[in-house]
Amino acid sequence: MTVTVVGIGGSVRPDSQSERALHAALAGAREAGAKVHAITGSSLALPFYDPHLTERTDNALELVEALRSADGVILASPGYHGTVSGLIKNALDYAEDLRDDERPYLDGRAVGCIGIAHGWQATVTTLQALRSVVHALRGWPTPLGGAVNSAETHFESGGDCADQKVAGILRTIGHQVVDFATRS
């Protein structure tokens, strides 16, 4: 069985540090044998989620269908003012469209969480906020989460990271998502 892992993250700025961190974690999932699908940057520029509206943009439909078919998920959010960015939170609000599915929301899925910010306080609170949202969506945050301080860690395009400890953590998150997805 091939596991599908969906990565959601980044900012509207193409190739942002949070998007690069997401790609590093997705590389770990790929190493573990998963098929990966990244939804980043402008694909996350969605209308504000409104449960009363049933019409969805193409980007919103792609996101919802990707989550529906995902065996595991990796989330990477920049820390904006100590929490998850509005862009990422709005994207996660679209999981509400899965409420009537056989597997509602992120039910039973392993979810790797990565918070990345310029400083430790925002990095850690962003990671904690992601884990809280995942719990609310019935997902299972992986035991290892990523707290990446962009003041100390830099990613190259494509997710390569000079800090081998951070690179190892992000790869491990990808591996854990795949490992837990194959156990369920």
C-alpha positions as MATLAB code, in Angstrom:
seq = 'MTVTVVGIGGSVRPDSQSERALHAALAGAREAGAKVHAITGSSLALPFYDPHLTERTDNALELVEALRSADGVILASPGYHGTVSGLIKNALDYAEDLRDDERPYLDGRAVGCIGIAHGWQATVTTLQALRSVVHALRGWPTPLGGAVNSAETHFESGGDCADQKVAGILRTIGHQVVDFATRS';
ca = [
       0.000    0.000    0.000;
       1.358    3.405   -0.987;
       0.763    6.075    1.619;
      -0.255    9.560    0.477;
       0.999   12.487    2.554;
      -0.353   15.975    1.924;
       1.784   18.922    2.941;
       0.151   22.267    3.632;
       2.257   25.273    4.424;
       4.176   28.344    3.620;
       3.096   31.879    3.049;
       1.956   33.866    0.037;
       5.620   34.630   -0.563;
       6.843   31.945   -2.981;
       9.594   29.684   -1.619;
       9.317   31.081    1.923;
      11.314   29.605    4.805;
       8.202   27.804    6.097;
       7.556   26.352    2.640;
      11.170   25.177    2.490;
      10.805   23.531    5.920;
       7.650   21.796    4.679;
       9.528   20.446    1.649;
      12.264   19.109    3.938;
       9.655   17.187    5.974;
       7.944   15.953    2.804;
      11.331   14.665    1.619;
      11.404   12.533    4.776;
       7.941   11.180    3.941;
       9.094   10.441    0.396;
      12.196    8.642    1.771;
       9.814    6.495    3.843;
       7.957    5.463    0.674;
       5.076    7.938    0.558;
       3.608    9.739   -2.405;
       3.538   13.424   -1.454;
       1.365   16.327   -2.547;
       2.331   19.868   -1.501;
      -0.178   22.698   -1.318;
       1.738   25.924   -0.775;
       2.030   29.601   -1.628;
      -0.598   31.010   -3.938;
      -2.579   27.730   -3.799;
      -3.369   28.673   -0.197;
      -4.820   32.063   -1.153;
      -8.392   30.941   -0.571;
     -11.563   32.882    0.128;
     -12.383   33.079    3.820;
     -14.012   29.794    4.759;
     -17.797   30.115    5.045;
     -19.688   26.915    5.926;
     -22.894   28.354    4.453;
     -21.417   28.682    0.971;
     -21.176   25.467   -1.028;
     -19.397   26.849   -4.090;
     -15.619   26.363   -3.873;
     -12.747   27.771   -5.911;
     -10.487   25.359   -7.786;
      -7.799   25.817   -5.106;
     -10.291   25.052   -2.333;
     -11.529   21.943   -4.153;
      -7.927   20.742   -4.612;
      -7.230   21.254   -0.901;
     -10.379   19.459    0.291;
      -9.887   16.532   -2.103;
      -6.233   16.226   -1.120;
      -7.166   16.110    2.578;
      -9.943   13.620    1.863;
      -7.530   11.194    0.197;
      -4.604   11.782    2.568;
      -3.293    9.015    4.787;
      -1.162   11.577    6.602;
      -0.643   15.331    6.656;
       2.279   17.652    7.341;
       1.562   21.253    8.326;
       4.130   24.055    8.349;
       3.098   27.503    9.457;
       5.032   30.690    9.841;
       4.529   32.235   13.245;
       2.627   35.477   12.913;
       2.307   37.369   16.180;
       2.786   34.204   18.210;
       0.427   31.847   16.425;
      -0.516   30.140   13.165;
      -0.773   32.417   10.148;
      -4.264   33.342    8.974;
      -3.457   31.745    5.619;
      -2.799   28.328    7.200;
      -5.696   28.591    9.662;
      -8.116   29.448    6.866;
      -6.863   26.468    4.828;
      -7.429   24.190    7.835;
     -10.930   25.593    8.261;
     -11.759   23.992    4.902;
     -11.449   20.594    6.633;
     -14.986   21.373    7.788;
     -16.075   20.259    4.310;
     -15.086   16.737    5.421;
     -17.460   16.723    8.403;
     -19.923   14.249    6.850;
     -17.272   11.930    5.376;
     -16.770    8.383    6.639;
     -13.466    9.713    8.046;
     -14.507   13.217    9.128;
     -11.994   16.028    9.364;
      -8.504   14.536    9.937;
      -9.901   11.612   11.908;
      -7.264    8.998   12.668;
      -4.606   10.556   10.460;
      -1.064   11.235   11.578;
      -0.213   14.923   11.286;
       3.290   16.340   11.488;
       3.412   19.925   12.746;
       6.121   22.513   12.109;
       6.176   26.050   13.460;
       8.767   28.410   12.017;
       9.374   31.963   13.162;
      12.110   34.510   13.783;
      12.624   33.753   17.478;
      11.900   30.918   19.886;
       8.771   32.270   21.560;
       6.717   32.574   18.361;
       8.176   29.330   17.023;
       7.051   27.298   20.021;
       3.625   28.940   20.383;
       2.971   28.404   16.665;
       3.844   24.704   16.986;
       1.570   24.430   20.021;
      -1.292   26.152   18.159;
      -0.922   23.758   15.212;
      -1.096   20.770   17.557;
      -4.241   22.188   19.178;
      -5.946   22.644   15.805;
      -4.974   19.101   14.784;
      -6.521   17.710   17.983;
      -9.707   19.692   17.312;
      -9.822   18.157   13.825;
      -9.464   14.639   15.345;
      -5.974   14.128   13.949;
      -2.982   12.610   15.736;
       0.012   14.944   15.981;
       3.239   13.009   15.586;
       5.323   12.664   18.741;
       8.032   14.847   17.220;
       7.096   18.370   16.197;
       9.315   20.911   14.516;
      10.126   24.217   16.173;
      12.376   26.038   13.714;
      13.890   29.390   14.627;
      14.532   31.127   11.307;
      16.897   33.554   13.032;
      19.262   30.602   13.522;
      18.363   28.221   10.687;
      18.348   28.894    6.967;
      16.906   26.693    4.224;
      18.049   26.586    0.640;
      15.542   26.382   -2.189;
      13.946   22.916   -2.208;
      14.247   22.424    1.546;
      17.971   21.728    1.992;
      19.068   22.844    5.446;
      22.660   23.452    6.561;
      21.726   22.678   10.182;
      21.867   18.888   10.211;
      20.002   18.636   13.528;
      17.016   20.608   12.158;
      17.173   18.723    8.853;
      17.090   15.431   10.762;
      14.102   16.515   12.852;
      12.123   17.514    9.761;
      12.946   14.248    7.969;
      11.944   12.328   11.106;
       8.572   14.091   11.163;
       8.002   12.925    7.577;
       9.033    9.388    8.525;
       6.730    9.383   11.568;
       3.713   10.467    9.508;
       4.291    7.573    7.103;
       5.025    5.094    9.894;
       1.830    5.934   11.785;
      -0.240    6.004    8.587;
       0.813    2.452    7.757;
      -0.135    1.245   11.259;
      -3.737    2.452   11.137;
];
